[in-house]
Amino acid sequence: MATFAYTRVSSTGQTVQNQRLEIERAGYQVDYWFADEGISGAIPAAQRPQFKAMLDKIRDGETLIVSRLDRLGRDAMDVTATVKALAKRKIKVIVLQLGQLDLASAAGKLMMAMLGAVAEMERDLLIERTQAGLERAKAEGKVLGRPAKTTSEQRASIIQAHGKGTSISALARQFDVARATILAIVKPQQDAVAAPAQQPPADATPKAHKRAGKPAAARMAVESNMAQRVTLEQKHGQRRLPAV
């Protein structure tokens, strides 16, 4: 099984040589070295070029050595996620800063549990800061969310031009936006115009009901006439059936 070592410095003016010496003096024979130079610690470990290359090369069950815990991530949450991903692959992680602690050992797992608690606290604090920032921005009258791609004047021009027959594609090219943006502007206007036309008048009677009502009215009129004729014939003693 091979042994890997990872080092990182934040600026190009710094050197990873001190970290290499520290690992070598600890007595480790390193087979593969990976170093990110000029990479800020604020960047997550998985987004660092050489760290990604190391993850691709290291095999399950091998060993990774770092001089300090912050080499494995930008904060407690990132370090915890990195170590958990390595633990799933049975990769042994040695941190010299922690007295050559193996994070896969019992003491290492205790350390990870503590890091997990710190990471959870960081998440809660981040949520609190985010909510406080949003409330402050709202109080100051700032508009939240993604900035609009068109101004109110442009939206009015788009609605007017579309009403005169300009196509969606032509408007999209004219204002240098996607067709979906134009559709989102003109569709509410179209719906508002089309809605009254779709509602039938309050006193309108469906044609089917009118057609269904005519035969019934005719039958009632014929029956009424027949009843009157029968009554007259009874008076004059002349019972005759009505002609059909």
C-alpha positions, 0 to 999 in steps of 0.5 A: 500500500502506498503512502500519500502526502498533501501540502498547501500554501496560500500564496505563491510567495510561500513554499511547501518545503517546510511541510515536506520536511515536517512529514519526512522528519516524522519518519514517513516514507512518502511515495506520492507528493501532492501540493497546492501552491497559491490556493487559498484556504477558503477554497473547499478541499474538493475544489483544489486541483492537486487535492482532487488529483490526489483523490483520483490516484489514491486507492482504498486502504492506503494512507494520507499524511498532512501536517495540519488539520486545515490542509483537509478543508476550509473549515470544520464542516469541510474537514468533516466532509473530507474525512468522512469521504476518505473513511468510506474508502478505508483511507488512513488519515494521519495529521501530524499537528494532532500528534500523528493522530490517525483519524480512523482510530478510536481517538481519531473518531472522538476528534471527528465527533468534536469536529462534527459538533463544531461544524454544526455550530458553524452551520447554525451561526451561518444561518443566523448571520444570513437571516440577520443580513436578509432582515437588515437588507429588507429594512434598508429597502434593498431588493433581494434575489437575482437582479432583473434582466430588463428595466421597467421601461424595457418591459413596457416596450416589450409588451407594447411591441408584442401587442403590435405583432412583434414575435417573441424571438425578435424581441429576445434578439432585440433586447438580448435576453432569452425567449423565456424572459420575454414570455414571462413578461408578455404572458401575464398581459395576454392572460389578463386580456384573454380572461374577460373574453372567455367568460360568457354573459351572465344572462346567456343561455347555452344553445343546448338548453334552448334546443332542449326547451323548444320541444317541451314548450311545443308539447305543452301548447298542443296538450293545452289546445287539445284539453280546450277542444275536449271541453268544448265538445263535451259541452256540445255533446260531440266527442271527437278525437283531434286530428293528428 
